[in-house]
Amino acid sequence: MGTWYPEHKQELDSILTKYLKSKKKIKKKINGLIVPHAGYEYSGEVAGKAFSLLGNKKIKKAIIIGPSHYVYLNDAITTNEQKWHTPLGEIKIFNKDFIHADINQEHSIKNQLPFLQKLGFNEIMPLMVGEISLEKAEEIAKKISKIPAIYIFSTDLSHFFSYDEAVKKDKNTINIIENIDFNKIKEIDACGIYPLLILFCLCKIKKTKPHLIIYKNSGDIIGDKDAVVGYSSFYF
């Protein structure tokens, strides 16, 4: 397995088939998802349950909004490339007037590509988000709300607490996300807090809110409950 997911096409394809098996059907309109971005052995199942809801979507264009793990910035930037590649092949990039830069190493975004490719998505716009203000989040949400695409927001939850402490913190975060509680946004314990700020603004525009699909943490998956990372997925 590569750092995040299998590097061989057949192995990756078969693991995606397994993760996308969910029978859950949602009758409501789905604007997008919130999904985790750890290695697939940790959070692939949690992400797959969300992505499986997009199987019959007619729109095959996605905007992926993820936090910046490696560089400091106070804006949202997109890639300066026209295509990205995974073991499943290439996927086209479109850009709607965002700053271009090299964001190639950002796994919070790139870990979503194989799921989208497996579901037949053929065009994406990646957006890497730094520490932004509420005003900036509103501006970005307004801009992307006009683009006919599925929105994929990428975040893991709390990092490296004991199992029980993590569950408590993550339940609070999930509650804030489901209620789009702007007043409690600072209580959110998640690496994608700034993408979530954009999500809150986007949900206001689209008159919708997130619904939890599944929550797990790394302790549930690998059994080590000393210092866990939380994962959840939602649709909105």
ChimeraX attribute file (.defattr): number of C-alpha atoms within 10 A of each C-alpha:
attribute: neighborCount
match mode: 1-to-1
recipient: residues
	/A:1	12
	/A:2	9
	/A:3	10
	/A:4	16
	/A:5	19
	/A:6	18
	/A:7	14
	/A:8	13
	/A:9	12
	/A:10	12
	/A:11	14
	/A:12	21
	/A:13	17
	/A:14	12
	/A:15	17
	/A:16	21
	/A:17	16
	/A:18	13
	/A:19	20
	/A:20	24
	/A:21	13
	/A:22	15
	/A:23	9
	/A:24	10
	/A:25	9
	/A:26	10
	/A:27	5
	/A:28	8
	/A:29	9
	/A:30	16
	/A:31	20
	/A:32	23
	/A:33	25
	/A:34	28
	/A:35	29
	/A:36	31
	/A:37	23
	/A:38	23
	/A:39	16
	/A:40	23
	/A:41	15
	/A:42	22
	/A:43	25
	/A:44	25
	/A:45	25
	/A:46	24
	/A:47	28
	/A:48	24
	/A:49	22
	/A:50	25
	/A:51	27
	/A:52	21
	/A:53	19
	/A:54	24
	/A:55	13
	/A:56	10
	/A:57	13
	/A:58	10
	/A:59	14
	/A:60	18
	/A:61	22
	/A:62	23
	/A:63	23
	/A:64	26
	/A:65	28
	/A:66	31
	/A:67	27
	/A:68	26
	/A:69	15
	/A:70	10
	/A:71	11
	/A:72	10
	/A:73	13
	/A:74	13
	/A:75	18
	/A:76	24
	/A:77	22
	/A:78	24
	/A:79	21
	/A:80	14
	/A:81	15
	/A:82	12
	/A:83	14
	/A:84	16
	/A:85	12
	/A:86	16
	/A:87	15
	/A:88	17
	/A:89	11
	/A:90	15
	/A:91	18
	/A:92	15
	/A:93	20
	/A:94	17
	/A:95	18
	/A:96	10
	/A:97	9
	/A:98	15
	/A:99	13
	/A:100	14
	/A:101	12
	/A:102	11
	/A:103	20
	/A:104	14
	/A:105	11
	/A:106	18
	/A:107	21
	/A:108	25
	/A:109	26
	/A:110	19
	/A:111	20
	/A:112	22
	/A:113	23
	/A:114	22
	/A:115	22
	/A:116	22
	/A:117	18
	/A:118	17
	/A:119	19
	/A:120	17
	/A:121	22
	/A:122	17
	/A:123	21
	/A:124	24
	/A:125	22
	/A:126	26
	/A:127	26
	/A:128	26
	/A:129	25
	/A:130	21
	/A:131	17
	/A:132	18
	/A:133	14
	/A:134	15
	/A:135	11
	/A:136	16
	/A:137	24
	/A:138	19
	/A:139	15
	/A:140	18
	/A:141	22
	/A:142	16
	/A:143	14
	/A:144	15
	/A:145	18
	/A:146	8
	/A:147	13
	/A:148	13
	/A:149	20
	/A:150	21
	/A:151	25
	/A:152	24
	/A:153	28
	/A:154	28
	/A:155	27
	/A:156	25
	/A:157	26
	/A:158	22
	/A:159	18
	/A:160	14
	/A:161	16
	/A:162	15
	/A:163	19
	/A:164	13
	/A:165	14
	/A:166	23
	/A:167	20
	/A:168	11
	/A:169	18
	/A:170	26
	/A:171	16
	/A:172	15
	/A:173	22
	/A:174	21
	/A:175	16
	/A:176	19
	/A:177	23
	/A:178	15
	/A:179	14
	/A:180	21
	/A:181	12
	/A:182	13
	/A:183	8
	/A:184	14
	/A:185	17
	/A:186	10
	/A:187	12
	/A:188	21
	/A:189	19
	/A:190	20
	/A:191	20
	/A:192	24
	/A:193	24
	/A:194	27
	/A:195	28
	/A:196	24
	/A:197	21
	/A:198	26
	/A:199	28
	/A:200	26
	/A:201	22
	/A:202	24
	/A:203	17
	/A:204	14
	/A:205	13
	/A:206	14
	/A:207	9
	/A:208	15
	/A:209	18
	/A:210	24
	/A:211	17
	/A:212	17
	/A:213	17
	/A:214	15
	/A:215	18
	/A:216	19
	/A:217	26
	/A:218	22
	/A:219	19
	/A:220	14
	/A:221	14
	/A:222	11
	/A:223	10
	/A:224	12
	/A:225	18
	/A:226	12
	/A:227	15
	/A:228	25
	/A:229	24
	/A:230	29
	/A:231	27
	/A:232	24
	/A:233	28
	/A:234	25
	/A:235	24
	/A:236	20
